């Protein structure tokens, strides 16, 4: 299993995030990104909104990977949120979204950005893994799931 925690700092995994739509979700993600990574909240909301205008980042199965490039970042960073209630995301399959993995990359991170997106989307296509994420009841339970078993065993 891929280590998705590569992109996540402590506190960047949230269970039962209460948001009522895409705009409040992006504001919540922006606020968390500012709190955890020190990235300007407005910049995050702008980038995610701009990217979403190009087409929904909801890739089906109730999952979205909103992403964008932000000036001043040195590495690809992320936030994972399990939503309290599914929200409309205009996803490719029209299913509401309840699992969100946001990725933010440095402006010049062409290949790294694409690799990170591929890594996250590959992991989130695993139906058994996704079912476990949906069943997790806390930030800690989600974090444990996002940590590969070999890394957990070493801890």
Secondary structure, DSSP 8 states (H G I E B T S, - for coil): ---GGGG--TT-EEEEE--SSHHHHHHHHHHHHHHHH---HHHHHHHHHHHHHHS--EEETTEE--EEEETT-SS-EEEEEEEEEEE----TT---EEEEEEEEEETT-HHHHHHHHHHHHHHTT-HHHHHHHHH--SHHHHHHHHS-HHHHHH-
